[in-house]
Amino acid sequence: MDLVSRQYKTKDGAQITVKIWDTAGHERFHTMTQTFYKKADGIIIAYDITLVQSYQNVTTWLKNITQHAGDNVPRILVANKVDLDDQRLVAKADAQKLAKENNINFYETSAKTGQGLEECM
């Protein structure tokens, strides 16, 4: 599991600290993530557009988040690796539909190129 912690200034000048815990979807972190959900101010559910299993796990993550974080914690669905669109196995329309059904925002990004990251964050 990786932790990224950075400080940012918001548009209104407030200083915030952002901590991103990346579990990479590994089941072995399942019990730990339940604790993180309770303390989270926002949750990003990310999947790899070139890996169907990654996308299929999103439904499970959403259920776990709802159960342990409650409905008031903002969450977004993020498709990653759009720089590999020629290798895409998960249709954008499917993810958009899932996001709409769960009343969450959806973004497509590339961690490699930075595409979509500004809008997502």
N, C-alpha and C positions, 0 to 999 in steps of 0.2 A: 504494500500500500504506500502510495506517495502522498506527501503533504506539500502544498504550495501555499505560502503565506505572503501576502503583499499588502501594502497600505496605499490607499488612493484618496483623492479628494473628489467629492461629489460635485455636481454642477452648482450647488448652492454653497460650496466651500467647506462642507463638513469633512472631517477626516474619518475614514472607515478602514477597517482591516478585513481583508477577504482571505479566508482559508478554504482551500479546495482539497478535499480528501478524494483521491483517485483510487478506488478499489478495483478498477478494471473488471468489474463484474464477478470477481472471484467469490465463490460460495464460502470459502473459509473466513471471509470477513463479515459474513451475514450477521452474526450476533453483535459485532462491534458497530455495524452500521445502524442498528436499532437505537443504540445510545446516541449516535451522532444525529439521527433524525430528530430526536426530542430537543436537541439544543440548536438545531439549524434555523437560520433566518431565511434560507432559500435553498432550493435543491435543483441541481442540473442532472437530468438523466440523459446520458449520451450513449450513442450506439455508432457502430461502424457500418457505413453503407455498403461495404464489400463483404460483410459477414452476416448472413441471415440469422444465425443463432444469437448474435449480439442484439439484433432488433427484436427477436422473439422473447428475449429476457426482459424487455422493457415493461411488459404487462405485469410481470412478477414484481419488478422494482416499484412500479406505481402502486400496486396493492400493499406492499410492505411499507411504503412511505405513508400512504393514507392511514394504515393501521397504527404506525408508530409516531408519525409527526403531526397527524391531524390535518384538517382541511384548510387551516389558516396559513400554512407555510407555502409561500410562493414556489412554484416549480416550473421548469421549462424542459422541453424535449429538444435535444440537439443531435442532428445527424452530422457525423464527422467524416472526414476524408473525401469531401466533394472534389478535391483535386484528382481523385481517381474515378471520376464519373464514368469513364469507359469500362470500369470494372464493377459498376454499381449492380448490386443484387437486391437491394431494397428500394422499392419505388417511392419517390417523394410523395405521391398522392396517398399511399398507404399510411405513411407517417403523419401527414397532415390530417387525415381522417382520425387517426388514433389520438392526436393532440386535441382535436376538436371535441371528440367524445369525452375526453378527460378534462376539458376546459382549461387547457394549458397552452402557452405559446410554443411555437415550433420554429427552429432556426436550422439552417444548413451551414456548416463551417468546414474549414480545413485548418487544423493545427499546424500543418506544414507550411502553408502559404499565408495564413492569417485571414483568408477569405471568410467573411461573415462574422468574425469574432467581435468586432466593434459593435455591430447591431445586437449580437447575442448578449453581450455583457452590459 
